[in-house]
Amino acid sequence: MDGQYNYNQNPGRRGPKNTPAESMAGSALVLSVVAIVCVCCVYPGLVCGALAVILALLSRGKNKRPLPQGRLAIVIGIIAICLSVAVIIADFVYVISTYGSIDAFMESYIKTINELTDGAYGDLYQMYGQ
């Protein structure tokens, strides 16, 4: 075995194990990135952002400060929540400014669906809706 390295010196040893706090902070970071990606879908961005913030805060455990991944997840999660709320408000303002009320929007929506489905949706809406 001259000049060769024995790679099997400690076959039972594996890589370093993550603590529960590190795993939770990593999960929070992944959820916060998913929240940013899903902001255009509104509700998944809102839910994932909130879960990211909660997991990041829980990952600190007994420590005074969360891990760096947890802090980043908190920031990205809050940004995703704010963007999702901004999209919801913008949608509401658009509907009110364009149609005047939610009822007028719904009437226009039903009219458009009826035109696209040749009245099949109207029949179902009459039967089950109102």
MOLINCOR-V30559 format. One record per helix or strand of 3 or more residues. SS is the DSSP state (hx for helix, st for strand). FROM is the first residue (numbers start at 1). TO is the last residue. If there is no record, write none. Layout:
BEGIN
<<SS | FROM | TO> <SS | FROM | TO>>
END
This chain:
BEGIN
<<hx | 20 | 37> <hx | 39 | 41> <hx | 43 | 59> <hx | 68 | 99> <hx | 102 | 116> <hx | 120 | 129>>
END
